[in-house]
Amino acid sequence: MDKITPVDRNVKKTLLLHSCCAPCSTYPLQILERDFCVTVFFYNPNIQPQVEYTARRDEIRRFVLGKGIPFLEGPAETTDWYEMVKGYEQEPEGGRRCEICYRMRLEKTAQWAKKEGMHFFTTTLSISPHKKAAVINRIGKELGKVYGLAYYEADFKKKDGFKISCRMSEEEGLYRQDYCGCVYSLRSMVTKRRGA
C-alpha cells in the first residue's frame, strides 16, 4: 500500500476516487482536487489479462504518486468478478454485465472509503463516452446510503471532459489502453476491428 498523508487533510473534505486507469483519472483529479483531499483507489478485478492489469495499475500508481496524491490498491479478486458476471458473458457493452461490474467496484470503493474514514467517494468511470453516468451515479448513491457516506455525483465526460483527458494523457505521456478492461470488452473490440 502506497499512502501519503496529505498536509491539508484537516482543511478539505476527504474523497476516495475509484480509478480504472491513469488516463481516465487526469481530468477528474483536476476537478476534484479543487475541493477535496483526494486519495486514488485502484480496484479493478475486471481487467484482463494479467499483463494489462499490471500495466494499468503501475501507470496510475506512478502518475498519482508523482503528483503527491495518495494511492491505495484493492485486492485483484478476479475469480469473484467472473462469478458475479457469470451468465452475462454475451451481454453487449453497457449492458447488465457492465452494471454488475460498476456495482462491484463502487461497493469496494465505498467499503474502503468507510474504513479509511473518508467523507466522500466517487469514480472516474463516468468520463468514458461508452459508460452511462446515470447508471453509475444511481449505483453510487444507493451504496452511499448503505455505507453512510456521501457519493460525489459526476459525469466527467461533460464539458469536453473526455477530450481534455485525452489531451492531458498525451501531455503526460501516459499509457492508454484501447479497450475497457474485461475479456468480453476485448473480444468486442477485436470483433469490431475485424469488421465482423
N, C-alpha and C positions, 0 to 999 in steps of 0.2 A: 504494500500500500504506500503510494507516494502522496504525502499530505503536507501542505504548508499551512501554518496558521496565519491568516491574513491579519494585517495590522488594524484594519478598520472593521473587524468582526463585530465590535460592540456599537459601531456607529450605524452601519447599514443592516437591513434585514438580510438574513441568510437564505440562499436558494440552492437547491441541488438540481443541476441541469443534466438530465439524461442525454448522452451524446451517442449517435450512431457512428460518427466518423469526424475527422478533423475539418474537412471542407464544409460540412453542414453546421459546424459549430462556430464558424468565423463570424457571420453576421449576427446570429442570436447572442453571442457573447458581447459583441459591440453594443447591442441594445440593452442587455440585462445588466452589464457592469455599471451602467449609469446609476441604477437604483439599488442594486443588490451586491452583496458579498457572495460571489458565485463559487461553487465547487462543482467540478465536472465529474460525472459518473458514467463510466463505460460499462454497460451491461447489455450484451447482445448475443444471446445464445443461438440466435438465428443465423449468424454469419458463418458461412462455409465456403470453401474448405478451410482447414486449419491455417494454411499459409495466408489466406485472405484475412481471417480473424486477427492473426498476429500482426499483419501489415497495418490494419486499421487501428488496432489498439496501440501499437508502438508510435504511430504517427500522431494520434490525438494526445497521447502522453507527452511526446516531445514538444508538440505545439503549445499545450497549455502550461506545462511546467516551465517552458521557455519564457512565458509571459508572467510567471509568478502566480499562476492560478492553481489552486489545489486540485488534485486528481485522485479519484478513487476507482478501483476496478472491482466489479462484482464477479461472482463465480461464472464459469463458462456455461454449465447446465444445458449442454446441447441435447443430451438424451431426454431431459424434461421437455425441451422445446418440441422435439419430434413427437413425443407422446401427446402434447397439447394440440398439435395441428394434424394429428392422425385422422384420416378420413376427409381432409380438406386439401389434399395434395394437388388436385386438379382445378382448384378454385382460381379464377383469374386474379391478376394483380389488383389490389384494392378491395378484394372480396373478404369473405368470412375468415379465411386463414390469416390475412393481414390484421384484421381486427383482434383476433386471438393473440397474435404476436405483439401488437401495441399494448394490449392489456397486461400481458406477462411482463413486458419491460417496464411499463409505467408502475405496475404494482410493486416490483422490486425497488424501483426508484423511491416510491412513497415509503416503503419499509426502511430503506437506508436513510432517507431524509429524517424520518421519525427517530431512528437510532442515533443519528448524528446531531439531533436537536435543532434541525433546520426549521425555518419559518414557512418556506415555500418549496415547491418542486415543479418542474416542467420538463419539456423535452425539445430537442432540435427537430424531431420528425416532421413537424408541420412546414418546414422550409422546402420540402420536396414537392415539385409540381405533380407528382404521382400519388401523393398521400392526401387524404381528406382531413383537413384541420377540424371540421365539425365532429367527426368520429373520434379523433384523438382527444379533443377537448372535452367531449362528453365523458369519455372513459376517465380522463384525468380528474374531472370534477367529482365523478362518482367515487373514485378512490380517495380523493381529498376528504370527503365526508367520512369514509370508512376509517381512515387513519388520523383524522382530526388535524389535517394540515391544509394550508391554502395552496390551491393549484393555480399557477400563473397561466392564464388562458392566452394563447397566441396563435397567429397564423403568420409565421415568419416569412412566407413567400410573398406576402403582400408588400406593396410599395417597392417593387422590384427586388425584394429580399433575396430571391434565388439568384438573380443576375449579379447582385452585389456580392453574394457569397462566392460565386464562380470567379469573379474578378479578384476578390481578396485571396482566394485559394491559389490563383495563378501568381499573384504578387508574393505570396508566402512560399511558393514552390512546394505546395502540399500534394501528397499522393492522392489522386482522385480515382475512385473505382467507377466501373461502368454498369453496375447492377446493384439492386437494393441490398442484397446480402445473403438471402437463403438460396438453397439449391434450386428451388422452384422458380425464383425470380431469375436466376442464372440461366435455367433451361428456357424460360420465356424469352430472354434477351438473345440467346443463341438462335432460337427458332425465328425470331424477327429478322435477325441478320441474314439468315439463310433464305428469307422470303417465303417461308412455309406458312 
